[in-house]
């Protein structure tokens, strides 16, 4: 999951100026026992998976720090760190601007539950990281602006579900079925569908998303969503 050479931006309501520039590269993530990555819905150019729902898998637990804004300090500064190539940063900025203008509730949710949007080889929400990070593959980021914007709203909802469980069950591990199972995917798809409608997405994107069943994360059709599926993801 290599980060591309590029620039780091901080984007807020006023679309703050560039604060850093440089190269950043990371090795592919090491699979963590009990942790399953969460996937954004595939773009309309990719065929959805049709495998069966998966069993719950416990994930690592991020613990909000007492005295900071919920769910963490990133929620208090009205900015999202965006890292990647110049083209990726520009596309992400445009997607966030679109949400801020036409779906301000989605934009506010992103500010609260996503601390980093970073370019990578695959797309998925790493809610258990501090801060929560939405990794975005090029197939998603450069599909269409409306689709990309709606996926940010989708994955911020996964992070919201993760932290709402954590707040209601302090000190406990967050099970996959609380934020990342098929039912959670359907819940996030429903919100994404509403956002797509409000931001002026074409009918083809709305119809495509409405037809997804929520089990698209099982790429290899073996009945679960695991690291094999993550590395097989082409968006």
N, C-alpha and C positions, 0 to 999 in steps of 0.2 A: 504494500500500500504506500507507494512512494509519493511524497509531496513534491510538487513541481517547483522549480525555481520561480521566485516571484516576489511579491510585495505583501506586507502585512498592513491591513487597514483596520481602523476602528470606525464603525458606522453607527451613528445615532440618529435621533430625530432631526438634527440639524445637518446630518451627513458630514461629520467631522473630517478634517483634513488628514492626509497621510501622516502616520506617526512612526513608521518604521519600514526599512527596506533591507532585503538580504535574501540569502538562500537558506532553505530549510529542507532537510531530508530525513525521513525516518524509515526504519526497517519495517517489514510486514509485521503486524501485531502477533504476539505469541498467544496462541489459544490458551484461555484461562479456564481451568476446570469449573464447571457450573455456570459459566458466563456464556450467553448466546447473543450475538449481535442482532440488532433490530434493523429491519430493512424498510426503506421507503418503497412505495409502490413503483413498479417498473414503468418506464415511459410508454406511451402509446405505440411506440415502434417495436416493443418487445412483447412476446406472448406471455400471458400470465400462467403461473403454475397451477396445477389442479389437484395437488395431493391432499391427503387427509389432514385434519387438525393435529397439532402436536401436543405432547404432554408438557406440563409445567416444569420449568427448570429454574432453580434458584439462581440469583445473580449476586454479584458483589453489592455491597450497600454503601452508598455515599451518605454521610451524616451532615445535615445542616449545622453550621456553627452558631451557637447561641449569640444573640446580639447582632447578627447580620440579617439583611433582608432575606425573606424566604424566596427561593430555596437556597440561595447562597449569595456571596458578595457580588457575583456577576449580575444579579438581578437589580442592583441598586445604582448602576451607573448609566443606564439607558444606552448602552453600546453593545455591539456584537463584534468580536474579533473575526476577521476574514483573512484567510491565508491561502495563497496559491498563485498561479500565473496572473499577469496583468489582465488577460482576457477573462479569467475566472472571477477576479475581484470586480471587474466592471459589470459582468453579468449578474453577480450576486448583489451588487449595489442596486442595479436596475430592478431586480426582483424584489428587494426589500422596499424600494421606493414605491413600487406598484402596490405592495401590500399596505404600506403606510397610508397611501392615498385612497385605496378602495376597500380594504379590509383591515381597518385599524385595530380591531380586536385581535386578529391573527398576528399583526405586527407586535402588539404588546405582549402576546403570549410568547413570541420568539425572544423578545428582550428578557423575559422572565425565566424561560426554561432552556434557552440555548446560549451558551457562552462563546462558542467558537463554531464557525462554519469553515471547513477546510477542504481543499481539493484533494481527492484521493483516487484510488483505482476502483473502488466500489462505493455504493451509497448505503448508509446506515446511521442510526442514532445511537451514540454511545452515552446514554443518560447517566450511567454509573461513573463516568469520569468527572473530575473536578477541574474546570467547569464542564458541563455537558457539551459534547461536541457532535455536530452533524457532519459526517464525512460525505462528500458528494463526488460521484464519478462523473466523467465528462458527458456520458450519454444522457445523464439527467440534467446537468447544468446547462448543456448546450442543445437541449431538445427544442423547447420554445420557452419564452419568458413566462407565460402564464403557467405552463406545467411546472417549471422549476420553482416558481414562487409558491405554487400550491403544495409542492413536496416539502418545502421548508415548514409550512403550516402543519402539514401532516406529521412530520417527525417531532416538531415541538410539542404536539399533543401526546406522543409517546412519552416524552420527557415529563410532561405534566402529570400523566398517569403514574409514572414512576415516583415522582416526588409527593404526589397526593397520598399514595400508599405509605410512603415513608413517614409523612407527617401524622397519618392516622395510626401508624404502628411503629412508634419510635424504637430504635434499637434492633429491629428485626430485619432479616434479609428480605429483599423484595423478590417475590416469586415471579416467574415469567408470565403467569396467567394474570397478573395484576396490571401488566403494561405492554406485553409483547407477544401475546398468543393470537390466535385467529380472531377471537372476539374483539381484542384490542385493535387489531388491524381493521376490522370492519368499522369500529367506532372512529378510528382516525381517518379512514376512507370517507366516512360520512361528513366529517368536518372538512376534509379536503374538497369534497364535492361542493359543499356550500361555498367555500372560498373560490373555487374555480368559477362558479356562477357569478359571484360578485365582482371578480376582477376581469370579466369579459372574455373568458376562455372560449375557444371555438366549440361548436356542438360535438365535434369528433372526440375531443378530450373529455368532455362531460359524459358522453355516452360510453366511452372506453372505461373510465373509472367506475361508472355505475355498474358495469358488468363484471368487475373484479369480485372475487369471493373471499379475499382476505388470506388465502393460503399460498400466495405467490412466493413466499420466502423459501419454500421447499423445492429448490431448483432440481435436485436429483430424484425427486419423487419417492423418497424412502420413508416418508411418514414423520420426519422431524425437520427442524430448522437448526442447523448446526454450522460448525466451521467449514465443513465441506461445501455447504451451500453458499457460505459467504465468499469463499475463494472462487466459486463457479459463477458468481454474479457478474453480469456484463453491463451493469448500469450503476 
